[in-house]
Amino acid sequence: MAACINHADESILLHPIFFAMMIRKIYALFVVPAILTLLPNRGLDAQAIALHPENPHYFLYHGKATVLITSGEHYGAVLNPDFDYITYLDELASKGLNLTRTFSGSYAELGGTFQISHNTLAPAPGKLLSPWARSSEPGYRNGGNKFDLQKWDDRYFTRLKAFISAAQQRNIIVEFTFFCPFYEDTLWTLSPMNSLNNINGLKRLSRNDVYTLHKNGSLLQYQEKMVSKIVQELKDFGNVMYEICNEPYFGGVELAWQRHIAGIIRDAEKDFSARHLITQNIANGYSKIEDPIPAVSVFNFHYAWPPVTVALNYHLQKVIGDNETGFRGNSDSTYRMEGWRFILAGGGLFNNLDYSFTAGHEKGDYAYPPTQPGGGSAALRNQLGWLKRFMESFDFIHMRPDSTTVTGGLPGNAIAQTLSETGKQYAIYICGSRQGDLELTLPAGNYTAEWLNTLTGQYSGKRSLRHAGGKVMLSSPEYTDDIALRIIKTNR
């Protein structure tokens, strides 16, 4: 039982599955881009994702209160041309998930980086797609010609827009990440921004000077132009949020540089009828944000277990997200419980890093080795889909984190996480132990209560309560690791 604690012959060409895959790839490569060229230039859709005006801890999308929950690939869906993103997006949509995260192509990895097997952020030699076009000069460190930072790669932008369009058709939000620090020198030697890999006469830079305002020479102007170009190219898509930089707390990334890039995004959108949300990655684990960038609407954390960072920053009246998990083993229960606790603590975004997605296994069926730094599976994606549907069964815009409703009865090491609108609706999540008699304090009223099995998505034990007010005991069914409880006030 998991603990809940705070601390890659001829006959194949005729095979129907192979034929279907080829049709799908032809559609993605040729039909979707052709359709995109016919779309009207109408500016940012008024239905673009935004902070909910009544409760900005959550999103508003197509007029509906929204939480973003997913279990997504390792950010290479666009920059890795061998990745079949249509199959991938279909898998997310089939599980009811509504978010993916993708990197721009200014950063890439090698196979085996961070012990990741079949890494989607590690395209095959010569395959990296970037906003910048390849030159006629050979010598890029991972195969093919060097880049020209003064020219754009039309193939990249065609693929990028086709990907985001396909996501939009499936009601999936894309968090687009412009930059990523270089955790080691080997990774810096893979970037098109490195003078070794482009023909633009840039000075040699330390990897820790890349994301600075005054130490990166003329590189800053190319970073600014890339950001502006992408923002202009994606102006018509309402399902995009812009993340300034992945994990900027590594590799010398200046806060002043992050503020500057946020300003470049805003300046590029100054004539738009509506603006895209900007997200900022704050810390691994937790941190209290002391000097927030005003343009930022979503503050993201990685490995946010336990979810104390939500309470630390709830006063900012912005979405708090947990948009990368991992480094706690491969078990589904680990990341299921992280997601449930984070969202029931008041978070508005959860993105499990799912290593079962690779090029060639875009349906999420790659059997990764136990050395993989995280997990992911079809079962986990189902379970996170049930979390999303559980939240959508409430009018959650009017709910707030609640530490007073559960007053006792938690067995052993069990922990309760509660969202509520006092006297009207209660979402309670319990992880740890196997069964318990939960003591609650509720106002007087008539309620229905039922338990959700987080492993199967099935409700059971529905009970009507005619409550005079004060304490009430509810006995949970037997469960493994965790369970959820929904209580709704009724008129009878």
C-alpha positions, 0 to 999 in steps of 0.5 A: 500500500502506498504511503500518504505522508507529508514529508522505438517485410513487405506484408506489414505494408498491407496491414490495416493498422499500418495503413491507418497510421500512414493515413493519419500521418498524411493528414497531420503533415499535409491536410491540417496545414492546408486547412490552416492556410484557409483560416481567417485572420480574426485575432485572438478568439474571445473564448480564449482561456483566461482566469475566471473573473469570479475566482481567479484560482481557476480558469475560464474557457469557452464560457465554462469554469475550468481546471487543467488536469493532464498526464502529458509527454515530455514536451517534445511533440513539436520539436521532434518530427518523429512524434505523432502528435495526433495519436497523442492528443487523441489519447489525452482527449479519450481520457478527458484530459485537457492540457499539454506542455511543449518546448519551443526548440531552443533547448533539446536533450540527448537520449539518456539525459537524466536517465530518461529512456526514449525521451521525446525531448531528444530527437534523432540526430539531424531531426531537431525542429526549431523556430530558426531555419537551418543554414547551408553550413554543416556542423550542428552538434547533433547532426545536420546543418547549423542554424541561422538565427536571422531566418525562420523555419516555415516547417517548424511553424507549420507543424506548431500551428497544426499541433495547436489547432489539433489540440484546440479541436480536442479542447486541450490547452497548450502551455508553450514554453519558450526557454529552458536552462542548460543544466549541464554543458552538454545540453548547452552544446545542443542549443541553436542559440550556442555560437557553436551551432549557428552562423551568426557570429555570436560570442562564446557564452557560458551556459549560465549567461544565456538568460541574462540582460547584460551578459549574453551579448547580442543573443538577447535580440534573437531571443526577443525576436523569437518570442515576438514571432511565435506570439504573432504566429499564434495570435489566433489560437485561444488554447495557448498559454505562454510559459517564460522559462522552464525551471528558471531557478537553475542555470543563472536565469535572472528574474529581471530577464524573466520580467523582460521576456514577459514584457516582450510577450505583452508588447507583441500582443498590445494590439490584440483584442485579448491577451494570452495568459503568461505562466511562470515556473517558480520553484521545485517543491514550494516557495512563497512568492514575494515579488510576483511579475504583474503580467503573470497569471499562473504560478507553476511549481514542480514536484509540489508534494505535499501541496503546501505551496498552494496555501502559501500563495493563495492570497495572490488570487492567481492560478497555482499549478503543479506542472511537472511530477517525477523523481518519486518512482514509477508507481501510479498511486504516487502521482495520482495522490499528488494530483488529487491532493494538489487540486483539492488543496485549491490548485487549478492545474496539474500536469503529470510527466508521463514517460509512457509517451514516446516517438513510436508509442504515442498512445502512451504504451511504452514500457519504460524501465524502472530507472525512468525518473517518473511514471505514467500509464493509461490507468493513471490517465484514467484516474486523473480523468476521474479527478477532473470529472469529480471537480466538474461535478461541483460548482467549484468556482464558489469553493475554497480550501477548508481545514475545519470541516473534517474534525476527526475519525481519520485512521492511522496516517490518513490525511484529508484535503477539503474544498468547500462552499460552507453549507452547500458543497464539500469535496473531500479527499482522503489518502492513506489507510484503508477505511475509516469513520470520518467525523465532519462538522456541517451546518444544519441542512439536507445533504446527499453524500457518496464516495468515489473510488479513485481507482475505478471512477465508481461512486458508492455508498450514497446516503441522504443526511437530514442534519440538525447541525454539528458533528456527523459520522460517515463510514467510508467503504474499504479502499486502497490508498485513497478515496474521495467524498462528495457532499451536496446540499439538497432541497429535500 
